[in-house]
Amino acid sequence: QKLQRAHEEREDATFSFEFFVPKTSQGVQNLYERMDRMYQTQPEFIDITWNAGGRLSMLSTDLVATSQGVLGLETCMHLTCTNMPVSQIDDALKKAYDAGCENILALRGDPPINSLGEEEEWKPCENGFRYAKDLVSYIREQYGDHFDIGVAAYPEGHPECDCDDKLLLHLKEKVDCGADFMVTQMFYDVDKFLDWCARVREAGISIPIIPGIMPITSYPSFIRRTQWCQINVPDNFLELLEPVKDDDQLVRDVGTELMVELCQKLLDSGYVNHLHMYTMNLEKASLMILEKLDLLKRSNVGKDVIEPLEPLPWRK
Ligand code: FAD
């Protein structure tokens, strides 16, 4: 229960970085260098995502084997259980175990996307895993307490569930099956998020809540992601970002300020003591947020990639 214990014992807020598997071998090499460099800022761990049912999925285990086993970075491997025979799940878990990895984010996964960009029909796989909770139970059965197990959580709902209370119940089921921590879907509406945290605690769920933080790096990607995840965009985000939408540098500056305010509110709320940065395999945006929150104080690494920010127009 290393991650959970570290989370409870540290007074200072901590953070982690999420990376996805690049499509090319050069991309993988670049990512190793970036992961190694970013690790020197002392995150609590890094995550490697899993490509549900896709051809890159087994590459995740190679990445985990190198980051944990060779580079020695505390690594959390995402693992999905849809469209995957149990033999493949066994393989992935064994490779993670053999590499010394002790953290898994157990997920159901989404159906694969076909060549037309449409989701293929969801088919339960031969081992009968239907939900993430089945994978959590399976990992506990097979490996006891070896792995810290995380699960996904959705403060603003999940497309397949029409009732917030039901979704909380499903989250509680994952915890009852053995989950140690949860990582949330990205969000920008901090008030909605904190209301949800209160409901999580009222539902008797006491494991750490780790918010997923998505930096804002361009206006089109910001809008696209909020639509894809079906999350609310607060009025002040639109009011400040829309007028500068054609100037990428200003969008990044304004976006950083907005995310720093959001993170500060989270850390002040008492519900959250750890920030999970969705890096999108980029370095600067996440490090700028952490630097402005004064969370990189334990290390000088990363500071050289951060340019000093001009005070933004509405702060002058
Ligand atoms: P589940 O918890 O199984 O829930 C799926 C749906 O089933 C929900 O609507 C839930 O309400 C419903 N449900 C659950 N239990 C029951 C039940 N007993 N009865 C009826 N309905 C039920 N995807 C990837 O492919 N790779 C990744 O690396 C990845 N990383 C992610 C990381 C985070 C932090 C998050 C938030 C998501 C990630 N995803 C990833 C996406 C995720 O796989 C999808 O959102 C997927 O649709 C749901 O996965 P889950 O693990 O939450 O599933």
Residues whose N, C-alpha, C, O or C-beta is under 5 A from the ligand:
A	BS01	FAD	T49 W50 N51 A52 H78 T80 A106 L107 R108 G109 D110 R130 Y131 A132 K133 A152 A153 H158 E160 C161 L167 H170 V183 T184 Q185
